[in-house]
Amino acid sequence: MNQTPGISLALGGGGARGIAHIGVLKVLEREGIPVDFIVGSSIGALVGTAYAINPDATVHAHRLAEVLGTESTSAPGFKLLGRVRQYEQDRSDLLSRLIRFAGKEVFLNLILVRKALLSEKDTRSCIEPFLSEIDLAQTAIPCAVTAVDLISGNRVVLKQGPAIQAVMASCAVPGFMPPIALNDMLLVDGGVIDTVPSGPAKENGTGPVIGVDVGGLLSQQPIIGDGVDAINRTAEIMEYHLSRPGRELADILIEPDVKHLHWTDFLNYDDFIERGEQAAAAKLDEIRKALKRARRKKILDWPSKRQGKNK
């Protein structure tokens, strides 16, 4: 009988802030915390699936630096997203307002004539450097990714099929990345429903669920100068409230100090990873206690389960 059950990880969405997941994984790996199941939403799907394929966080950190380095020509989509970053929201001078307005005009014009800011090719270029052509059902650590079907309106949990296509679907932020057609569905960002996918982690995993929340803060002084600002604010409020069920379902919640940072700031990867490490390290005692409880429960349950099988 295996007496060392591992944890189930629920890695949340948050754009570039999700790079902090790598820091969390580095600490868990370094401390010998076993991971039995990973479910990711949006950027959490990318990091979680990459780690499930190759459970070596340091390798993934190095690969990220190669892809996002200033001299790199890989994954141009990440750099394009970085260029649409809003100007500082606490600045209201005329120049800042004009630049914000011009940026919105460009963005709106682009998405009115095509499905999203990035093409499907651009999206794939962001995903491919980190994943191999493998089926989700064949990863070294069992994993799943969440998405949302635009046709039915339902949450979709993908546990098999091409990993790259599944992650592209989970990362497809509406307006920024195009929906992905799969099995008569039209899939978009899993964070539309599962900002922190603790529910699927509990349903599919066997150990304590660790939720990692890298979503944004709910700004207390938003600038709402036009309709686009109102839409953005609405999405911010929705994201804030949608994170609550996943946060509450997690047995342990890790919150890297990244929520005040912008979701398109991919070039700040070193800082994100470090903040993820710090947050995970602060929860190690809690994680170890949860694993001890899970192991004790498994030992107590084992005789009754064995007797049931012998009947």
N, C-alpha and C positions, 0 to 999 in steps of 0.2 A: 504493500500500500504506500502510495506517495504521501508523506506527511508534511510536505513543504509546498502548500498551495501558493500560487503567486497572485499578483494583483491584476486587475483589469483597468486599463487606462482609457479615459474619455478625453481626447484632445480636441479642444474647442477651436472655433474660427476667430479670426481677427486680423487677416491680412498679414503684413510683415511682422506684426507683433507675435504671430505664431512661430517665428524662428526661436522664440524662447522655449518652445517644446524640446528643442535639441538640448538645451541646457538642463532641463528636467531629466531627460533620458540619460545624459552623461552622469548625473548624480546617482540615479537608480542603478545604472550599470556598474559604476565604480563601487557602490556600497553593496553589491550583490543582491539587490532586491529583484526577485524573479517576476517577470512579466508574462502572464499566461494568455492575455487577449488585449487587443488594441482596437478601438473604434475612433475614427477621426471625422471631423466635419470641416469642410473648406480647407484652410491651410493645415489644420490638424490632420486631415486625410492624407495630404501630401507627406508630411513629416512622419505620421504614424505608419503609413504603408511602406515608405522607404526604410524605416527602421525594422518593420516586420519582415521585409525581404532580407535585409542585412543588419542584424542587431549589433551595430558598432557605431555609437553616436559620434565618436571622434572622426571616423571616416566621413560621416555626413557633414560634420562641421567643416572639414577640409574641402569637401566637394562644394559646399556652399560658397566658401571663400574663392574657389576657382571660378565658379560661375558668375558671382556677383562682383568680383574684383574690378577695379576701375579700367584695367586693360582688357578685360574679357569681352568677347563678342558673342558669348553664349546668352541664351534667354533674353533677347532684346525686349520682350514683353514686360519683364520686371522693371527695366529702365524706363520704358514708356509710362508705366503706371506711376513711377516716381516723379515724372514730369507733370502729372496732373495734380500733384499735391497742392492743396489749398494754401493760400498765404495765411500768416498767423491770424487766428481768429480774434485776437485781442487788439488788432490794429484796425483803425477806422479812418486813417488818412486817405485823401483823395486818390493817391497813386495805388494804394493797396486795394481800394474799392474798384478802381478801373481794371486792375490786373485780375481780380477775382471775377469780375463781370466778363472780361475777355475770355478767360478760361472756361467759364460756363457756356459761353456762346460756341466756342470751338467744340466742346464736349457734346452739347445738344445737337449741333449740326452733324456731327459724326454719327451719333446713334440714331438720328432720324433717317439716315440713308443706308445704314447697315445694322446688323444685329447687335453689335456691341463695339466698344472702343477697340478691343483686340479682336483679331480674326481667330478662327479655330486653329489655324496654323501657328499664330502667335502664342495662343494658349498652350498648345502642345510643346512649343519650344521652351516654355517655362517649366513644364512637367518632366519632359523626357530626360534631361540631364541627371535626374535624381532617382529614376525608376528603371527597372529592366522590363523587357517584354515577358511578363509572367502573369499567370492567372492568380487572382486573389486567393483562390482556394489552395495555392501551392506555396504560400509564404512560410518562412521559418517559424514565425510566431503567428498564430491565427489572428486574422484582422478583418475589419469591415469598414466601409465608409458610408456616410449618410448623404443623401441628396433629396431634392424635392421635385416631384413630377408636376410640371406646369399644367398638364392636361387634366389629371385627376385631383390635383391639389394635395396629394398624400405624401407623407414621408416615405422614402425608399431606403432600405438598408441593403447595400450591395456586399455580398460575401464571396462572389465568384464572378468570373469574367475577366477580360483584360484589365490589368491594374491601371495602366495609363489612362484608358478611356474612363474608368470609374472615378479616378481622381480628378480628371478634367471636369467631369460632371459635378463633383462635390465642390470644386473650386470656382464654378461658373457664376461669379457675382453678377447679377442682372445689370445690364448696361455697360459693364466693363469687359465681361467675357461671355461668349455666345452660349446659349443652351446646347446641350449635347443630346442627340437622338440615340436612344438605346431601347430595344425591345418594345416598340410602340409607345415609348415614353419620351418626354422632352424634359431633360433633367437640368436643374440649376443648383446653385449653392445650398449645401446642407444646412448652413447657418440660418436659412429662412425659417426653419422650424427648430433645428437642434443646434443652438449656439454652443452648448456644452453637452455632448451626446451621452450623458450618464445612463439614460433609459436603455438604449441599445446595449450599452456595456453591461448592465445588470441582467438583461435578457439573455445575453450570449456568453458572458464570462461566468466564472465560478468563484472568484476571490473578491476581496474588498475592492470597491471601485474608487479610483483616484481621478477626480475631475480636474482638468487644468483649464482655467478661464483666462483668456488673453483678450477678451472683448474690450471695447472702449469705455471710457467714463461718460456719464451723462453730464454734459456741460451745463453749468449753472447760469452762464451768461451767454447764451447763443446769439449769434448775429442772424436775424431773420429779415433780410432786406428785400427778398423777392420770392417768387414761387419755388424756385429751385432750393433756396435756403429752407423753405417750409417743408419741402419733400425730404431733404436731407435730415432735418430735425426730427421729422416723423419716423424715418428709418432708424435714427439714433435711439429714440424712445422705445421703438419696437424691439430693437436688439437688446436694450437694457432689460426689458421685462421678459423677453424670451429666454434670457440666460438663467432666470430664477429657478425654473423647474429642474434643469440639469445641475445647477449648483446645490439645490436641496437634496437631490437624489444621491449625490456623491457621498461616499463614506468619509472621504478626505478631500478637501478642496485646496488646490495649489493655485495661487494668484501671483504670477510674476509681476513685478512693478513696471509694467509697460503700458498700462491703459491710457496714460496721458500722451503717449507717443503716436505718431501718425501711422495709419495702416498701410500706406504706400512707401514707407521709409525703409526699403529693402537694403539699402547700402549701409544701414546701421546694424548689420547682422552681429558683429562682435558684442556689442552692448546688449542686444536682445538675448544672446546665448548666456552671457554672464548673469543677467537678471534672472533667467530661468534657473540657473544653477543655485543662486542665492535662495530663491523661493523654495526649491525642492529640498535643499539642505535644512531649511528651517522646519520642515515637516517630517524629517526622518524618524524621530522618536515616535511620532504619531503613526507613521506607516508601519514601523516594526511592531508596535502594540497591536495594530489591526491584523497583521499577519499572524501573530501569536494566537489571537482570539480565533482566527479562521482555522488555524492548525488544530487548536484544542477542540473546536466544534467538529472538525472532520474526524478526529480520533474518537470522540464520543458517539458520533453518528455511525461509525463504521460497523460496530457489532450488530446493530439493529438492521442495517442494510444487508449485511451478510446473512443474517437469519432469514430475512425476507426472501433472499435468493434461494436458500436451501429448502424452502417450503414447497 
